[in-house]
Amino acid sequence: MNEGEFHRALERFPVVRKKTYARVEWNALHGSAAAQDTPATLLGDATQSAIQESDSLRDATGKFLDAFFSAQEITRIQREFEKAQRAFVASLCLEDVDDLCAQFVDAQQQQ
């Protein structure tokens, strides 16, 4: 097998990486103090501000993202998420809403 055949065979398989791969690589390359953060440390920080059932979606995503991103990045992510959410809700028809409500009622009855 030559190098070309090897690369063609390699392209058939997707690269699977952790979600924090790019951030860890960036920090490792640029010597940031955040590079010493291990995933366990990051998750430990994330659990300090526990998400409550009464939290709004924006607050809950903010608490989750707080351990992994800066405030500016969190704001941008939340803005994009809300934009996608508005587009999704706008694309729903009455039957879709009825199906979602039925799923919610079924889930409540199972509890």
C-alpha atoms as one frame of an Amber mdcrd trajectory, in Angstrom:
protein
   0.000   0.000   0.000   1.481   3.325  -1.001   0.889   6.643   0.736  -1.933
   7.675  -1.618  -3.862   4.464  -0.967  -3.301   4.880   2.756  -4.714   8.438
   2.729  -7.741   7.349   0.658  -8.429   4.553   3.143  -7.937   6.958   6.051
 -10.448   9.446   4.600 -13.200   6.850   4.892 -13.097   7.047   8.689 -14.196
  10.174  10.571 -11.932  11.784  13.131 -13.471  11.556  16.594 -12.230  14.034
  19.175 -13.426  15.383  22.478 -15.523  18.549  22.307 -12.751  20.508  24.048
 -10.096  19.396  21.554  -9.683  22.751  19.771  -9.557  24.744  23.023  -7.009
  22.373  24.581  -4.866  22.497  21.433  -5.025  26.317  21.333  -4.100  26.633
  25.011  -1.280  24.107  24.655   0.168  25.981  21.684  -0.091  29.426  23.228
   0.962  28.549  26.779  -2.201  29.853  28.398  -2.739  29.271  32.092  -5.948
  27.513  31.096  -3.790  24.846  29.430  -3.167  23.350  32.869  -6.899  22.822
  33.331  -7.784  19.182  33.067 -11.225  18.045  31.918 -11.936  16.882  35.482
 -11.137  20.372  36.792 -13.357  21.960  34.171 -16.243  19.649  35.023 -15.701
  20.281  38.722 -16.053  24.014  38.134 -19.188  23.421  36.084 -20.880  21.546
  38.902 -20.249  24.344  41.432 -23.019  26.431  39.899 -25.606  23.687  39.613
 -28.403  24.146  37.135 -31.797  24.268  38.803 -35.113  23.227  37.247 -36.389
  26.765  37.757 -33.539  28.303  35.696 -34.426  29.772  32.336 -32.889  28.186
  29.264 -30.518  31.156  28.909 -29.394  30.883  32.551 -28.950  27.113  32.336
 -26.832  27.278  29.178 -24.854  30.149  30.692 -24.061  28.102  33.796 -23.045
  25.102  31.714 -20.868  27.087  29.291 -19.304  29.213  32.036 -16.601  26.642
  32.800 -15.544  26.255  29.182 -15.852  29.677  27.504 -15.249  33.365  28.154
 -18.136  35.761  28.793 -17.970  37.144  25.238 -18.043  33.643  23.752 -20.965
  32.654  25.982 -22.945  35.702  24.858 -22.252  34.897  21.206 -23.162  31.219
  21.674 -26.389  32.112  23.484 -27.311  34.618  20.751 -26.758  32.005  18.020
 -28.657  29.394  20.031 -31.626  31.740  20.474 -31.550  32.575  16.760 -31.657
  28.860  15.895 -34.427  28.330  18.446 -36.531  31.143  16.931 -36.008  29.693
  13.447 -37.051  26.240  14.686 -40.193  27.539  16.398 -41.094  29.620  13.334
 -40.811  26.521  11.137 -43.279  24.512  13.248 -46.785  23.922  11.973 -49.834
  23.268  14.129 -49.433  19.482  13.837 -45.818  19.716  15.050 -46.887  21.741
  18.080 -49.646  19.210  18.803 -47.103  16.347  18.631 -44.712  18.177  20.973
 -47.517  18.824  23.455 -48.556  15.163  23.323 -44.961  14.107  24.050 -44.834
  16.490  27.002 -48.138  15.197  28.403 -46.983  11.579  27.985 -43.717  12.344
  29.777 -45.581  14.020  32.649 -47.944  11.061  33.003 -45.048   8.588  33.134
 -43.489  10.403  36.091
